[in-house]
């Protein structure tokens, strides 16, 4: 029987009614904060307020995209889910290497040890207190997705080691594989590599393609191979406005790929209203972006695919 693995246990895919597939709900201060101070979301009550508002307006499910050893706050994610009834799917895996100190264990572990770590987080429980020291202590709450990141063209030794480990864990568990795609990287090259690792591309999500790759023919090619596109450049004028974002959704839907689209906000401290009053907040898609999509002729059924049915499909084990 299919199930989705959340921080509070397994749920039926039908439990998902409205899902954001790539958020950051709690994030401790670390190397990523030194690079971007917005990457620091540590006030439980503020995150609770944000998530409760999301739930009160119809949100049921959130994927938290912060992986092990990179300032993930796993215990707080469990508490947030218990207090709000929002089902949270947490991530194992790895982020961009610039987010790790030079002496971090992620540079020392070989492929087998990394794969064992990812498998442990999916099967036995998530590690805590592993940002500054090697993973040892863990909780019973389990990860439900493998998060990875690609931030340059090609795979050097470190990234090949990490992607090989993540692919092995995904193949063994059938966990979904979610990959941060950075500007100036090569997502097609990565898709080719994943296939050589025998990954089922129908179990793969490429994130941020709406701002990382302006050529929509690339998006369509990847969708034709089975990969889901998770778009989250919504309410982000730093990159482009919502009209441009809506046009991306419309073109992909017109091309026949409505069954391969997901959305989210990729929240940071600066984008959460509870932390920064000028932020868009977790209900922005519900209150602002969906009405815009409807004004462009995107139907209720198409929106349900993006917010619900596609999520049930990709997130289920």
C-alpha positions as a Markdown table, in Angstrom:
| # | Residue | x | y | z |
|---|---|---|---|---|
| 1 | Unk | 0.0 | 0.0 | 0.0 |
| 2 | Unk | 1.3 | 3.5 | -0.9 |
| 3 | Unk | 2.2 | 5.9 | 1.9 |
| 4 | Unk | 3.8 | 9.2 | 2.5 |
| 5 | Unk | 6.4 | 9.4 | 5.3 |
| 6 | Unk | 6.0 | 12.5 | 7.5 |
| 7 | Unk | 7.8 | 13.5 | 10.6 |
| 8 | Unk | 4.9 | 12.3 | 12.6 |
| 9 | Unk | 4.5 | 9.0 | 10.8 |
| 10 | Unk | 3.1 | 7.4 | 7.7 |
| 11 | Unk | 0.0 | 8.9 | 6.1 |
| 12 | Unk | -2.2 | 7.9 | 3.1 |
| 13 | Unk | -1.5 | 10.0 | 0.0 |
| 14 | Unk | -5.2 | 11.0 | 0.0 |
| 15 | Unk | -4.4 | 13.0 | 3.1 |
| 16 | Unk | -2.8 | 15.6 | 0.9 |
| 17 | Unk | -5.2 | 18.3 | -0.2 |
| 18 | Unk | -2.9 | 21.3 | -0.7 |
| 19 | Unk | 0.8 | 20.9 | -0.6 |
| 20 | Unk | 3.9 | 23.1 | -0.9 |
| 21 | Unk | 6.7 | 20.9 | -2.1 |
| 22 | Unk | 9.8 | 23.0 | -1.1 |
| 23 | Unk | 9.9 | 25.2 | 2.0 |
| 24 | Unk | 12.2 | 26.0 | 4.9 |
| 25 | Unk | 10.3 | 26.1 | 8.2 |
| 26 | Unk | 13.0 | 26.0 | 10.8 |
| 27 | Unk | 16.7 | 26.7 | 10.2 |
| 28 | Unk | 19.5 | 27.1 | 12.8 |
| 29 | Unk | 22.4 | 29.6 | 12.3 |
| 30 | Unk | 25.3 | 28.1 | 10.4 |
| 31 | Unk | 27.5 | 28.5 | 7.3 |
| 32 | Unk | 24.5 | 29.3 | 5.1 |
| 33 | Unk | 23.6 | 32.2 | 7.4 |
| 34 | Unk | 27.1 | 33.6 | 6.9 |
| 35 | Unk | 26.5 | 33.6 | 3.2 |
| 36 | Unk | 22.9 | 34.9 | 3.4 |
| 37 | Unk | 21.5 | 36.1 | 6.7 |
| 38 | Unk | 17.9 | 35.3 | 5.5 |
| 39 | Unk | 18.9 | 31.6 | 5.8 |
| 40 | Unk | 18.2 | 31.6 | 9.5 |
| 41 | Unk | 14.7 | 30.7 | 10.8 |
| 42 | Unk | 15.0 | 29.7 | 14.4 |
| 43 | Unk | 12.0 | 31.2 | 16.3 |
| 44 | Unk | 9.6 | 28.3 | 17.0 |
| 45 | Unk | 6.6 | 30.5 | 17.8 |
| 46 | Unk | 7.0 | 32.6 | 14.7 |
| 47 | Unk | 7.3 | 29.5 | 12.5 |
| 48 | Unk | 4.3 | 28.1 | 14.3 |
| 49 | Unk | 2.2 | 31.2 | 13.6 |
| 50 | Unk | 3.2 | 31.0 | 9.9 |
| 51 | Unk | 2.4 | 27.3 | 9.6 |
| 52 | Unk | -0.9 | 27.6 | 11.5 |
| 53 | Unk | -2.0 | 30.4 | 9.1 |
| 54 | Unk | -1.2 | 28.1 | 6.2 |
| 55 | Unk | -3.3 | 25.3 | 7.8 |
| 56 | Unk | -6.2 | 27.7 | 8.6 |
| 57 | Unk | -6.4 | 28.7 | 4.9 |
| 58 | Unk | -6.4 | 25.1 | 3.5 |
| 59 | Unk | -2.8 | 24.0 | 3.6 |
| 60 | Unk | -2.3 | 20.4 | 4.6 |
| 61 | Unk | 1.2 | 19.4 | 3.7 |
| 62 | Unk | 4.7 | 20.9 | 3.4 |
| 63 | Unk | 8.0 | 19.5 | 2.3 |
| 64 | Unk | 10.8 | 20.9 | 4.4 |
| 65 | Unk | 13.9 | 20.9 | 2.1 |
| 66 | Unk | 16.7 | 21.3 | 4.7 |
| 67 | Unk | 18.9 | 18.1 | 4.8 |
| 68 | Unk | 20.9 | 16.4 | 7.5 |
| 69 | Unk | 24.0 | 18.1 | 8.8 |
| 70 | Unk | 23.1 | 21.5 | 7.3 |
| 71 | Unk | 21.2 | 23.3 | 10.2 |
| 72 | Unk | 18.1 | 21.2 | 9.9 |
| 73 | Unk | 15.9 | 21.4 | 13.0 |
| 74 | Unk | 14.3 | 18.0 | 13.0 |
| 75 | Unk | 12.8 | 18.0 | 16.5 |
| 76 | Unk | 11.2 | 21.4 | 15.9 |
| 77 | Unk | 9.7 | 20.1 | 12.7 |
| 78 | Unk | 8.0 | 17.3 | 14.7 |
| 79 | Unk | 6.7 | 19.8 | 17.2 |
| 80 | Unk | 5.4 | 22.1 | 14.5 |
| 81 | Unk | 3.5 | 19.3 | 12.8 |
| 82 | Unk | 2.0 | 18.1 | 16.1 |
| 83 | Unk | 0.8 | 21.6 | 17.1 |
| 84 | Unk | -0.6 | 22.6 | 13.7 |
| 85 | Unk | -1.8 | 19.4 | 12.1 |
| 86 | Unk | 0.2 | 20.3 | 9.0 |
| 87 | Unk | 1.9 | 17.1 | 7.7 |
| 88 | Unk | 5.6 | 17.9 | 7.3 |
| 89 | Unk | 7.9 | 15.7 | 5.1 |
| 90 | Unk | 11.5 | 16.2 | 6.1 |
| 91 | Unk | 14.6 | 15.8 | 4.0 |
| 92 | Unk | 17.8 | 13.7 | 4.3 |
| 93 | Unk | 20.5 | 14.2 | 1.7 |
| 94 | Unk | 22.8 | 17.2 | 1.1 |
| 95 | Unk | 22.8 | 20.8 | 0.1 |
| 96 | Unk | 25.2 | 23.0 | -1.9 |
| 97 | Unk | 28.8 | 22.5 | -0.7 |
| 98 | Unk | 29.3 | 26.2 | 0.1 |
| 99 | Unk | 26.8 | 25.7 | 3.0 |
| 100 | Unk | 29.2 | 23.4 | 4.8 |
| 101 | Unk | 32.4 | 24.3 | 6.8 |
| 102 | Unk | 35.6 | 23.0 | 5.3 |
| 103 | Unk | 36.0 | 20.5 | 8.1 |
| 104 | Unk | 32.5 | 19.1 | 7.9 |
| 105 | Unk | 32.0 | 15.3 | 7.9 |
| 106 | Unk | 30.2 | 15.4 | 4.6 |
| 107 | Unk | 33.6 | 15.9 | 2.9 |
| 108 | Unk | 35.2 | 13.0 | 4.8 |
| 109 | Unk | 32.5 | 10.3 | 4.3 |
| 110 | Unk | 32.8 | 8.0 | 1.3 |
| 111 | Unk | 29.9 | 6.9 | -0.9 |
| 112 | Unk | 29.0 | 3.9 | 1.2 |
| 113 | Unk | 28.9 | 5.8 | 4.5 |
| 114 | Unk | 26.8 | 8.5 | 2.9 |
| 115 | Unk | 24.4 | 6.0 | 1.5 |
| 116 | Unk | 24.1 | 4.3 | 4.9 |
| 117 | Unk | 23.4 | 7.7 | 6.5 |
| 118 | Unk | 20.6 | 8.5 | 4.1 |
| 119 | Unk | 19.1 | 5.1 | 4.5 |
| 120 | Unk | 19.2 | 5.4 | 8.3 |
| 121 | Unk | 17.3 | 8.6 | 8.2 |
| 122 | Unk | 14.6 | 7.1 | 6.0 |
| 123 | Unk | 14.3 | 3.8 | 7.8 |
| 124 | Unk | 15.3 | 4.4 | 11.4 |
| 125 | Unk | 15.2 | 8.1 | 12.2 |
| 126 | Unk | 16.8 | 11.5 | 11.6 |
| 127 | Unk | 20.1 | 12.5 | 13.1 |
| 128 | Unk | 20.2 | 15.6 | 15.4 |
| 129 | Unk | 23.2 | 17.7 | 16.6 |
| 130 | Unk | 25.1 | 16.8 | 13.4 |
| 131 | Unk | 26.0 | 20.2 | 12.0 |
| 132 | Unk | 29.3 | 20.5 | 13.8 |
| 133 | Unk | 30.0 | 16.9 | 14.6 |
| 134 | Unk | 29.5 | 13.5 | 12.9 |
| 135 | Unk | 26.0 | 12.0 | 13.0 |
| 136 | Unk | 25.4 | 9.9 | 16.1 |
| 137 | Unk | 22.3 | 10.8 | 18.1 |
| 138 | Unk | 19.0 | 10.4 | 16.3 |
| 139 | Unk | 15.2 | 10.6 | 16.9 |
| 140 | Unk | 12.5 | 8.3 | 15.9 |
| 141 | Unk | 11.0 | 10.7 | 13.3 |
| 142 | Unk | 12.1 | 9.8 | 9.8 |
| 143 | Unk | 12.9 | 11.6 | 6.6 |
| 144 | Unk | 10.5 | 11.2 | 3.7 |
| 145 | Unk | 12.5 | 12.6 | 0.8 |
| 146 | Unk | 16.1 | 12.8 | -0.3 |
| 147 | Unk | 17.2 | 16.4 | -1.0 |
| 148 | Unk | 20.3 | 17.0 | -3.2 |
| 149 | Unk | 21.8 | 20.1 | -4.8 |
| 150 | Unk | 23.6 | 20.8 | -8.1 |
| 151 | Unk | 25.4 | 24.2 | -8.3 |
| 152 | Unk | 27.8 | 24.0 | -11.2 |
| 153 | Unk | 28.2 | 22.3 | -14.6 |
| 154 | Unk | 29.4 | 18.7 | -14.3 |
| 155 | Unk | 30.0 | 16.6 | -11.3 |
| 156 | Unk | 33.3 | 16.8 | -9.5 |
| 157 | Unk | 34.5 | 14.0 | -7.2 |
| 158 | Unk | 32.6 | 15.4 | -4.2 |
| 159 | Unk | 29.3 | 15.8 | -6.0 |
| 160 | Unk | 29.6 | 12.5 | -7.8 |
| 161 | Unk | 30.1 | 10.7 | -4.5 |
| 162 | Unk | 27.1 | 12.4 | -3.0 |
| 163 | Unk | 24.8 | 11.9 | -6.0 |
| 164 | Unk | 25.9 | 8.3 | -6.2 |
| 165 | Unk | 25.0 | 7.7 | -2.5 |
| 166 | Unk | 21.7 | 9.5 | -2.9 |
| 167 | Unk | 20.8 | 7.5 | -6.0 |
| 168 | Unk | 21.6 | 4.3 | -4.2 |
| 169 | Unk | 19.4 | 5.2 | -1.3 |
| 170 | Unk | 16.6 | 6.3 | -3.6 |
| 171 | Unk | 16.7 | 3.1 | -5.6 |
| 172 | Unk | 16.7 | 0.9 | -2.4 |
| 173 | Unk | 13.8 | 2.7 | -0.7 |
| 174 | Unk | 11.8 | 4.2 | -3.6 |
| 175 | Unk | 12.0 | 7.5 | -1.7 |
| 176 | Unk | 11.5 | 10.6 | -3.9 |
| 177 | Unk | 14.6 | 12.5 | -5.0 |
| 178 | Unk | 14.4 | 16.3 | -4.9 |
| 179 | Unk | 17.2 | 18.3 | -6.4 |
| 180 | Unk | 18.1 | 22.0 | -6.1 |
| 181 | Unk | 19.1 | 23.2 | -9.5 |
| 182 | Unk | 21.3 | 26.3 | -9.4 |
| 183 | Unk | 21.8 | 28.8 | -12.2 |
| 184 | Unk | 24.6 | 28.0 | -14.6 |
| 185 | Unk | 24.4 | 24.2 | -13.9 |
| 186 | Unk | 23.4 | 21.6 | -16.4 |
| 187 | Unk | 20.1 | 19.8 | -15.4 |
| 188 | Unk | 20.1 | 17.6 | -18.6 |
| 189 | Unk | 23.6 | 16.3 | -17.8 |
| 190 | Unk | 22.4 | 15.5 | -14.3 |
| 191 | Unk | 19.4 | 13.7 | -15.6 |
| 192 | Unk | 21.7 | 11.6 | -17.8 |
| 193 | Unk | 23.8 | 10.8 | -14.8 |
| 194 | Unk | 20.8 | 9.7 | -12.7 |
| 195 | Unk | 19.7 | 7.3 | -15.4 |
| 196 | Unk | 23.1 | 5.8 | -15.5 |
| 197 | Unk | 22.6 | 5.3 | -11.7 |
| 198 | Unk | 19.4 | 3.4 | -12.6 |
| 199 | Unk | 17.2 | 6.1 | -10.9 |
| 200 | Unk | 13.6 | 6.1 | -12.0 |
| 201 | Unk | 13.2 | 9.6 | -13.3 |
| 202 | Unk | 9.5 | 9.5 | -12.5 |
| 203 | Unk | 10.6 | 9.6 | -8.8 |
| 204 | Unk | 12.7 | 12.8 | -9.3 |
| 205 | Unk | 11.9 | 16.5 | -8.7 |
| 206 | Unk | 14.0 | 19.3 | -10.1 |
| 207 | Unk | 13.6 | 22.5 | -8.0 |
| 208 | Unk | 14.0 | 26.2 | -9.0 |
| 209 | Unk | 14.0 | 25.5 | -12.7 |
| 210 | Unk | 11.8 | 28.6 | -13.2 |
| 211 | Unk | 14.7 | 30.8 | -12.2 |
| 212 | Unk | 17.6 | 28.6 | -12.9 |
| 213 | Unk | 16.9 | 27.7 | -16.5 |
| 214 | Unk | 15.0 | 30.2 | -18.7 |
| 215 | Unk | 14.8 | 27.8 | -21.7 |
| 216 | Unk | 11.5 | 26.1 | -21.3 |
| 217 | Unk | 12.4 | 23.6 | -24.0 |
| 218 | Unk | 14.8 | 22.1 | -21.4 |
| 219 | Unk | 11.9 | 21.9 | -18.9 |
| 220 | Unk | 9.8 | 20.1 | -21.5 |
| 221 | Unk | 12.5 | 17.6 | -22.3 |
| 222 | Unk | 13.1 | 16.8 | -18.7 |
| 223 | Unk | 9.3 | 16.4 | -18.1 |
| 224 | Unk | 9.2 | 14.1 | -21.1 |
| 225 | Unk | 11.7 | 11.9 | -19.4 |
| 226 | Unk | 9.5 | 11.7 | -16.3 |
| 227 | Unk | 11.0 | 14.4 | -14.0 |
| 228 | Unk | 8.8 | 16.8 | -12.1 |
| 229 | Unk | 9.4 | 20.6 | -12.2 |
| 230 | Unk | 8.9 | 22.3 | -8.8 |
| 231 | Unk | 8.4 | 26.0 | -9.5 |
| 232 | Unk | 8.9 | 28.5 | -6.6 |
| 233 | Unk | 9.9 | 31.8 | -8.1 |
| 234 | Unk | 6.5 | 33.1 | -6.8 |
| 235 | Unk | 6.4 | 36.5 | -5.1 |
| 236 | Unk | 10.1 | 36.9 | -5.9 |
| 237 | Unk | 10.6 | 40.1 | -7.9 |
| 238 | Unk | 14.4 | 39.7 | -7.4 |
| 239 | Unk | 14.2 | 37.2 | -10.3 |
| 240 | Unk | 11.0 | 38.0 | -12.1 |
| 241 | Unk | 7.4 | 39.0 | -11.5 |
| 242 | Unk | 4.4 | 36.8 | -11.0 |
| 243 | Unk | 3.1 | 37.5 | -14.5 |
| 244 | Unk | 6.3 | 35.9 | -15.9 |
| 245 | Unk | 5.9 | 33.0 | -13.5 |
| 246 | Unk | 2.3 | 32.5 | -14.5 |
| 247 | Unk | 3.4 | 32.4 | -18.1 |
| 248 | Unk | 5.8 | 29.6 | -17.4 |
| 249 | Unk | 3.0 | 27.5 | -15.8 |
| 250 | Unk | 0.7 | 28.3 | -18.7 |
| 251 | Unk | 3.2 | 27.3 | -21.4 |
| 252 | Unk | 4.1 | 24.0 | -19.6 |
| 253 | Unk | 0.4 | 23.2 | -19.2 |
| 254 | Unk | -0.3 | 24.0 | -22.8 |
| 255 | Unk | 2.5 | 21.6 | -23.7 |
| 256 | Unk | 0.8 | 18.8 | -21.9 |
| 257 | Unk | 2.8 | 18.7 | -18.7 |
| 258 | Unk | 0.3 | 19.7 | -16.0 |
| 259 | Unk | 0.9 | 16.2 | -14.5 |
| 260 | Unk | 4.5 | 17.0 | -13.9 |
| 261 | Unk | 4.2 | 20.4 | -12.2 |
| 262 | Unk | 4.5 | 21.3 | -8.5 |
| 263 | Unk | 4.8 | 24.6 | -6.7 |
| 264 | Unk | 6.1 | 26.2 | -3.5 |
| 265 | Unk | 7.6 | 29.4 | -2.1 |
| 266 | Unk | 11.1 | 28.3 | -1.0 |
| 267 | Unk | 10.7 | 30.4 | 2.1 |
| 268 | Unk | 13.5 | 32.2 | 3.9 |
| 269 | Unk | 13.5 | 34.5 | 7.0 |
| 270 | Unk | 12.9 | 37.4 | 4.6 |
| 271 | Unk | 9.9 | 35.8 | 3.0 |
| 272 | Unk | 8.0 | 34.7 | 6.1 |
| 273 | Unk | 5.6 | 37.4 | 7.4 |
| 274 | Unk | 6.0 | 36.2 | 11.0 |
| 275 | Unk | 9.7 | 37.0 | 10.8 |
| 276 | Unk | 9.7 | 39.9 | 8.3 |
| 277 | Unk | 6.4 | 41.9 | 8.0 |
| 278 | Unk | 7.1 | 42.7 | 4.4 |
| 279 | Unk | 7.5 | 39.1 | 3.5 |
| 280 | Unk | 4.9 | 37.2 | 1.3 |
| 281 | Unk | 4.0 | 34.6 | 4.0 |
| 282 | Unk | 3.0 | 31.0 | 3.6 |
| 283 | Unk | -0.5 | 31.8 | 2.2 |
| 284 | Unk | 0.8 | 33.8 | -0.7 |
| 285 | Unk | 0.1 | 31.1 | -3.3 |
| 286 | Unk | -3.4 | 30.5 | -1.9 |
| 287 | Unk | -4.4 | 34.1 | -1.7 |
| 288 | Unk | -2.4 | 35.8 | -4.5 |
| 289 | Unk | -0.8 | 33.4 | -7.0 |
| 290 | Unk | -3.7 | 31.0 | -7.6 |
| 291 | Unk | -6.1 | 33.8 | -8.4 |
| 292 | Unk | -3.6 | 35.0 | -11.0 |
| 293 | Unk | -3.3 | 31.6 | -12.5 |
| 294 | Unk | -7.1 | 31.4 | -12.8 |
| 295 | Unk | -7.2 | 34.8 | -14.5 |
| 296 | Unk | -4.9 | 33.2 | -17.2 |
| 297 | Unk | -7.4 | 30.5 | -17.7 |
| 298 | Unk | -5.8 | 27.7 | -15.7 |
| 299 | Unk | -8.7 | 25.5 | -14.5 |
| 300 | Unk | -9.6 | 24.2 | -11.0 |
| 301 | Unk | -8.8 | 20.7 | -12.2 |
| 302 | Unk | -5.4 | 21.8 | -13.4 |
| 303 | Unk | -4.7 | 23.6 | -10.1 |
| 304 | Unk | -5.7 | 20.5 | -8.1 |
| 305 | Unk | -3.2 | 18.5 | -10.1 |
| 306 | Unk | -0.4 | 20.9 | -9.2 |
| 307 | Unk | -1.4 | 21.4 | -5.5 |
| 308 | Unk | -2.7 | 17.9 | -4.7 |
| 309 | Unk | -2.7 | 15.0 | -7.1 |
| 310 | Unk | 0.9 | 15.4 | -8.5 |
| 311 | Unk | 2.1 | 15.7 | -4.9 |
| 312 | Unk | 0.4 | 12.5 | -3.9 |
| 313 | Unk | 2.0 | 10.8 | -6.8 |
| 314 | Unk | 5.6 | 11.9 | -6.4 |
| 315 | Unk | 5.8 | 11.9 | -2.6 |
| 316 | Unk | 4.3 | 8.4 | -2.0 |
| 317 | Unk | 6.5 | 5.4 | -1.3 |
